[in-house]
Amino acid sequence: MKYFIRQINKIIFFFVIGILTVWSMPLTTTAEIKQQTVKKGMDMIAFYWVLFVVGGLIALTLTYVSWRKYRGEKRKTQPKTQDKKVD
């Protein structure tokens, strides 16, 4: 029974605190106009540049690695000839 009474007291306490907090707030507020649309557009342009540069570097790296692999496999399949190069 004591537990139940404590819970009721807590609920009433927080309800009263909430009501007092709401009543103490001013009724009118002023809204500030923010120019977020221009900034958002500029942020997206920078994002697209980063996306383009990173994507291009990844594509370039994959192309180079594929070419090296192709060249290495091509050299494996060629018959060995005598090396006439001078070191």
N, C-alpha and C positions, 0 to 999 in steps of 0.2 A: 504494500500500500504506500509506503514511504517513497519507493522508487517512482511510482505513478505520479505522486504529488510533485516530486522534484522535476519530472519531465514536463508536467503542466506549467510549473513555475518558469522553467527555461523557455518554453514556447511563448508564454505571456511576456517575459522579459524581452526577448528578441523582437517580438511583435511591437512592443511599445517603443523600443529603440528605433526600429524601422520607420514607424510613423513619425517620431520626432525628427528623424533625419530627413524625411520627405518634406515635412512642413518647414524645415529650416532652409530648404533650397529656394533660390529666387524663382519667381514664376516666369520671368522673361529671360531669354538668352539671346545673345547676338551671334549670328552666324558669320563666319569669315569666308570670303570668296577666295578660293584657291585655284591657281592656274595649273592644274595637274594634267590637263589634256596635252599641252605643249610638251611638258616634261616627259610624259608617257610616250609620245611619238619619238622624241629624241632617244629615249632609252631603248626603244625597239630597233631603231636604226643601228645603234651600237651593238645590240644583241645579234642582229643579222650579219654585221661585219665580222664579229667574233665567230659566229657559226660558219660563215663562208671560209674564213681563214683556217679554222681548225679542220673543217671538212676537207678543204683542199690539201692540207698537209697530210691528212690520213690517206686520201686517195693517192697522192704522190708517193708516199711511203709504200703503200701496198703495190703500186705499179712497179717501183724499183725492186722490191723484194721478189715479185713474180718474175721479172726479167732476169734477175740474178739466178733464181732457181731454174728457169728455163735454160739459161746459158750453161749452168753447171751440169744439168742432166744431158744436154747436148754434147758436152765434152766427155761425159762418161761413156756414151754410146759410140763415139768415134774410135776407130782403131788407133792404137798407140803407134806413133811413128817415131823415128829417131829424132831426137831434139838436136837441131843444128844451131841453136842459139848459143851465143857466147855470153857467159856471165860476167 
